[in-house]
Amino acid sequence: MFGLLKPCSVQLGPERFSRWMGHYCGQCLAISDSAGQWPRLVTNCDTIALSVLVEARTPTTEREAGRCALRGMRKQSIPEGPGVDLAAFASLALASAKIRDHVEDGDGLSRTGLGRGLSSRAARSLADRARRLGERVELEVEPLFAQLRDHGEAERSAADLMEAVAPSARATSLLFAHTSHWADGADRNALAEAGHRFGAAAHLLDAVEDFADDRAGGRWNPLEAHGLTPAEGFQAASREMAKVREGLESLAWRDGTLVHALFAHLAPHALAGADPDAADCEPVRERRGFVEGLCPAAGMCCTGEWCWAEEYEGPWSRKKRQGCCKGECGCEGQQCCCETACRGCCRGCGRCCETCCEGCDCGP
């Protein structure tokens, strides 16, 4: 599962977790309907935020999706409309940019002529399909693709760390701002600012998590390039994410329940999991290239392992993951998640996951 905002069913509770799954499945089906089956492999958790932001401002209809192996053959209510299409566009566009980065860096199978050709073709295919979805949601896609296309060069020529992550931040800013399109443009600037900070935080956390792998593989990493430690990168990401929450919670929402859950609970949980001072020690394993990881990814998709496994190895990162439908991430019963695999998801209030909001300043 790609992305930062991975679910925790104990934090979210049954109702909000079901709504989260609805947005996740809705995005996956929107990708399938517009781009075919194999692009569903690039479904991203973070882009669900776009669908949630649209739903929180605009009345949204739902439909019941049929049984799916990835949901344990259960049905699921999913939102319809532009929100899931915008999320699907973002997943495809970001995946295209990621593959192109692998090609430019010569990672995995991209080190060979055949692998490089296949990866380049996959990147172009995803970008073309993303453009069609972008037209459907009335988004000007070329400014966003320009930011994604230029970020590699911009990273390497940047004078400081925040300038290095700026292209990713600007691309995310455009996406967040567009969620106001269906609310008559209300709060567009505030959403753009929140998106800019979220994009910066996500890029910084990627750099933190990839630091050891990049150093071992001799790959460029923005933190090392600017003489910073993973701890310093984590602190910068934490500051940006705190500003995201402040900015979004200052806005008026038709129903902001899931927005609050994503940015007041799942985001801090994700930050805690990426904290270099708290993270578990895992052996560094060489990442798979995009094409190289397709076979294990397809197997996980067919067997439902991506959704239901207690633990599995990421097909590309090769890091330990947990099935998205499990969503428990170590928070068992009343055991305080600060002392489990959640590694501090309730940091700041010191309470257990199920009662994390009681007595805290984060609201209901």
C-alpha positions, 0 to 999 in steps of 0.5 A: 500500500502506497502513501503516508495516511495508512489506516488504523481501525482502532484509531478510526473506529468501525464507522470511520474505518468503513468510510475510509475503506469506501474512499480507498475502494472508490479510488481503486474502482475509478482507476479500473474504470478509466485505466484498466486493471493493472494500474490498480496496483498504484492505488495510493493512500494519500490521494484518498485525502482528496476524495475526503476533502471533496466529500467534506464540502460537497454532498456526495452520493454512494453506491454499493460495490460488488464483492471483491477478493481484496475485501474478503469477498465483502460488499462496500459502500463507496462514494461517487463523483469527482472526488474519487476521480480526482484521487484516481488521477493523482494516483496515476500521475504520481505513479507515472512520476515515480516510475520515471524517477526510477528510469532516470536513476537506473534503479532495479530493472531500469539498469538494463535496456529492456527494463528501461524501455518497459518502465518508460512505456509504463510511465507514459501509459499511466500519464496518458490515462491520468490526463484523461481523468484530469479532463473529467474533473476539469483540472489543468493537468499540465502545470501539475505534470510540469512540477512532477517532471522537473522535481528531479532536477530541482532537487539536485540544484536546490540551495536548501532542503525545503527548496529541494522538496518544493516541486512535490509541495507545489504539485500537491498544492494544486491538487488540494486547491482543486478540491474547492472547485465543487464548492464554488472555490471556497477556501481555495488559498487555504487548501492550497497552503495545506496541500503545499505543506502536506506535499513537503511533509510527505517528501521529507518523510520519504527521504527519512525512510529511504535514507539508509537504503539510499546510502547503502545503494549509493543513491542521491537523498535530499537529506544527505545532500544538504548535510542533514540527519534523518532526525532533522528531516523528521523534525521538519516533516513534523512541523509541516504536518502540524501546519496542515492540521492547523490550516484544515481545522480552521476551515468550515466543513459540511462534515469534517469527521473524516478530515479530522481523522486523517490529519489529527490521528492517521498523520501523527501515527504515520509520523511516529512510525517514521521517527528515526529515534523510535523506528524498529531496526530492520535489515537494509534490503535492496529495493526492487525496480518497478517492473521487477516488483510487478510480479510479487505485487500482482500475486499479492493482489490476486490472493488478497494478501495486500488487504488481509495479511497480518504482515507481508513484504512490500513488493517494491520497498521490501519493508514490512507492511500490514494488510490495509483491511486489517488496519490494526497496526499493533493496537490490541485491545486496551493496550496503549499504542505508545508501547506497541508497534504504533510507536507513539500514535497517541503521543501528546495525550498519552492515552490508548488508541480507543480513547485517544481523543478523550481529554485531548485538545484534538476534538471528538 
